[in-house]
């Protein structure tokens, strides 16, 4: 893990409340799919965000930051990025990274901008010449929250081992996915969780429920990955 100054080269909206941020670093770094960085706001104020980039030796990192006016934790980071054009970061961090050596099917579960964690893992997996199946369940309140929906549907058409399952709590119009809570969609489709590697990112409350309910359904805890698990 290193501390370095990241120069903001991209700040754009992915949706009304989600920002795509690309930072250029002073030197190339190596990180694993599923790791995160911390934005240093103060000596005792470091705020974690998953790295959305596909891992490689690179001098850029991409973040997807969900920020609303009632969420100062993230909005203050966006304000700093916008005003100063640079941020100090610590990178890379986290142990819940992609286990490429496993041969078990992969289930990725994302709530909201927890998608950035699963997006990095998905990109890394699809780059491998493997038939190992991977299914992504992405949950949001509404379809507009799933900002890479069309991109993911196109990827699922291109890769026979990738299955995409969008889930919303509030469906409108010709919705093409499931309706309800994302972990309920997983449990409705996955009959044998004991045979999978499960990666999860989202609100702590969601991760806690997934841990407890999936374990009760037979998922060994050592096959469940997510940085939030260290805090709940």
For each residue, the residues with C-beta under 8 A, 3 or more apart:
1: 90 91 92 93
2: 29 90 91
3: 40 88 89 90
4: 25 26 27 88 89 91
5: 25 26 86 87 88 89
6: 23 24 25 61 86 87 88 89
7: 23 24 25 85 86
8: 11 21 22 23 81 85 86 87
9: 22 23 24 60
10: 20 21 22
11: 8 19 20 21 78 81 82
12: 19 20
13: 16 18 19 20
14: 18 19 20 64 147 148
15: 18 144 145 147
16: 13 144
17: 66 67 68
18: 13 14 15 64 65 66 67 113 145 147
19: 11 12 13 14 64 65 66 67 78
20: 10 11 12 13 14 52 62 63 64
21: 8 10 11 62 63 64 65 78 81
22: 8 9 10 60 61 62 63
23: 6 7 8 9 60 61 62 63 87 89
24: 6 7 9 59 60
25: 4 5 6 7 28 29 59 60 61 91
26: 4 5 59
27: 4 59
28: 25 57 58 59
29: 2 25 57 58 59 61 91 92
30: 55 56 57 92
31: 35 51 53 55 61 91 92
32: 35 55 92 97 98
33: 54 55 97 98 120 121 123 124 125
34: 50 94 96 97 98 117 120 121 199 225
35: 31 32 50 51 55 91 92 93 94 97 120
36: 48 49 50 51 92 93 94 117 227
37: 48 49 51 61 63 89 90 91 92 93
38: 46 47 48 49 89 90 91 93
39: 46 47 49 77 80 87 88 89
40: 3 45 46 87 88 89 90
41: 45 46 47 76 77 80
42: 45
43:
44:
45: 40 41 42
46: 38 39 40 41 90
47: 38 39 41 73 74 77
48: 36 37 38 93 227
49: 36 37 38 39 63 65 77 116
50: 34 35 36 63 64 114 116 117 120 201
51: 31 35 36 37 55 61 62 63 91 92 116 120
52: 20 62 63 64 116 117 119 120
53: 31 56 58 60 61 62 120 123
54: 33 120 123 124 127
55: 30 31 32 33 35 51 120 124
56: 30 53
57: 28 29 30
58: 28 29 53 61
59: 24 25 26 27 28 29
60: 9 22 23 24 25 53
61: 6 22 23 25 29 31 37 51 53 58 89 91
62: 20 21 22 23 51 52 53 116
63: 20 21 22 23 37 49 50 51 52 116
64: 14 18 19 20 21 50 52 113 115 116 119
65: 18 19 21 49 74 77 78 113
66: 17 18 19 71 74 112 113
67: 17 18 19 71 74 75 77 78
68: 17 71 74 75
69: 75
70:
71: 66 67 68 74 75
72: 75 76
73: 47 76 77
74: 47 65 66 67 68 71 77 78
75: 67 68 69 71 72 78 79
76: 41 72 73 79 80
77: 39 41 47 49 65 67 73 74 80 81 87
78: 11 19 21 65 67 74 75 81 82
79: 75 76 82 83
80: 39 41 76 77 83 84 87
81: 8 11 21 77 78 84 85 87
82: 11 78 79 85
83: 79 80
84: 80 81 87
85: 7 8 81 82
86: 5 6 7 8
87: 5 6 8 23 39 40 77 80 81 84
88: 3 4 5 6 39 40
89: 3 4 5 6 23 37 38 39 40 61
90: 1 2 3 37 38 40 46 93
91: 1 2 4 25 29 31 35 37 38 51 61
92: 1 29 30 31 32 35 36 37 51
93: 1 35 36 37 38 48 90
94: 34 35 36 97 227
95: 227 230
96: 34 117 199 225 226 227 229
97: 32 33 34 35 94 121 225
98: 32 33 34 120 121 124 125 199
99: 102 197 225
100: 124 125 128
101:
102: 99 197
103: 132
104: 132 195 196 197 223
105: 132 133 134 135 195 196 197
106: 121 125 132 133 134 135 196 197 198 199
107: 134 135 137 186 190 193 196 197 198 199
108: 118 121 122 134 135 136 137 199 200
109: 118 136 137 139 182 183 186 198 199 200 201 202 210
110: 114 115 117 118 119 136 137 138 139 182 200 201 202
111: 114 139 140 182 201 202 203 206
112: 66 115 139 140 145 202 203
113: 18 64 65 66 116
114: 50 110 111 117 118 200 201 202 203
115: 64 110 112 118 119 138 146 148 201
116: 49 50 51 52 62 63 64 113 119 120 201
117: 34 36 50 52 96 110 114 120 121 199 201 226 227
118: 108 109 110 114 115 121 122 136 138 199 201
119: 52 64 110 115 116 122 123 148
120: 33 34 35 50 51 52 53 54 55 98 116 117 123 124
121: 33 34 97 98 106 108 117 118 124 125 199
122: 108 118 119 125 126 134 136 155 162
123: 33 53 54 119 120 126 127
124: 33 54 55 98 100 120 121 127 128
125: 33 98 100 106 121 122 128 130 132 134
126: 122 123 134 155 159 162
127: 54 123 124
128: 100 124 125 132
129:
130: 125 161
131: 160 161
132: 103 104 105 106 125 128 161
133: 105 106 161 162 163
134: 105 106 107 108 122 125 126 161 162 163
135: 105 106 107 108 162 163 164 165 190
136: 108 109 110 118 122 152 162 163 164 165
137: 107 108 109 110 165 167 182 183 185 186
138: 110 115 118 146 152 164 165 166 167 182
139: 109 110 111 112 166 167 168 169 181 182 183 185 202
140: 111 112 143 144 145 146 166 167 168 169
141: 145 168 169 170
142: 145 168 169 170 172
143: 140 146 149 166 168 171 172 175
144: 15 16 140 147
145: 15 18 112 140 141 142 168
146: 115 138 140 143 149 166 168
147: 14 15 18 144
148: 14 115 119 151 152
149: 143 146 152 153 166
150: 153 154
151: 148 154 155
152: 136 138 148 149 155 156 164 166
153: 149 150 156 157 164
154: 150 151 157 158
155: 122 126 151 152 158 159 162 164
156: 152 153 159 162 163 164
157: 153 154
158: 154 155 162
159: 126 155 156 162
160: 131
161: 130 131 132 133 134
162: 122 126 133 134 135 136 155 156 158 159
163: 133 134 135 136 156
164: 135 136 138 152 153 155 156
165: 135 136 137 138 177 178 185 186 189
166: 138 139 140 143 146 149 152 176 177 178
167: 137 138 139 140 177 178 179 180 181 182 185
168: 139 140 141 142 143 145 146 171 175 177 178 179
169: 139 140 141 142 179 180 181
170: 141 142
171: 143 168 175 179
172: 142 143 175
173:
174:
175: 143 168 171 172 179
176: 166
177: 165 166 167 168
178: 165 166 167 168 185 188
179: 167 168 169 171 175
180: 167 169 184 185
181: 139 167 169 184 185
182: 109 110 111 137 138 139 167 185 186 202 206
183: 109 137 139 186 187 206 209 210 213 214
184: 180 181 187 188
185: 137 139 165 167 178 180 181 182 188 189
186: 107 109 137 165 182 183 189 190 210 214
187: 183 184 190 213 214 217
188: 178 184 185
189: 165 185 186
190: 107 135 186 187 193 196
191:
192: 195 196 218
193: 107 190 196 198 214 217 218 219
194: 218 219 220 223
195: 104 105 192
196: 104 105 106 107 190 192 193 219 223
197: 99 102 104 105 106 107 223 225
198: 106 107 109 193 210 214 219 223 224 225
199: 34 96 98 106 107 108 109 117 118 121 225 226
200: 108 109 110 114 206 207 210 224 225 226 228
201: 50 109 110 111 114 115 116 117 118 207 226 227 228
202: 109 110 111 112 114 139 182 206 207 228
203: 111 112 114 206 207
204: 207 208 228 231 232
205: 208 209
206: 111 182 183 200 202 203 209 210
207: 200 201 202 203 204 210 211 226 228 229 232
208: 204 205 211 212 232
209: 183 205 206 212 213
210: 109 183 186 198 200 206 207 213 214 224
211: 207 208 214 215 221 224 229 232
212: 208 209 215 216
213: 183 187 209 210 216 217
214: 183 186 187 193 198 210 211 217 219 224
215: 211 212 218 219 220 221 224
216: 212 213
217: 187 193 213 214
218: 192 193 194 215
219: 193 194 196 198 214 215 223 224
220: 194 215 223 224
221: 211 215 224
222:
223: 104 194 196 197 198 219 220
224: 198 200 210 211 214 215 219 220 221 229
225: 34 96 97 99 197 198 199 200 229
226: 96 117 199 200 201 207 229
227: 36 48 94 95 96 117 201 230 231
228: 200 201 202 204 207 231 232
229: 96 207 211 224 225 226 232
230: 95 227
231: 204 227 228
232: 204 207 208 211 228 229
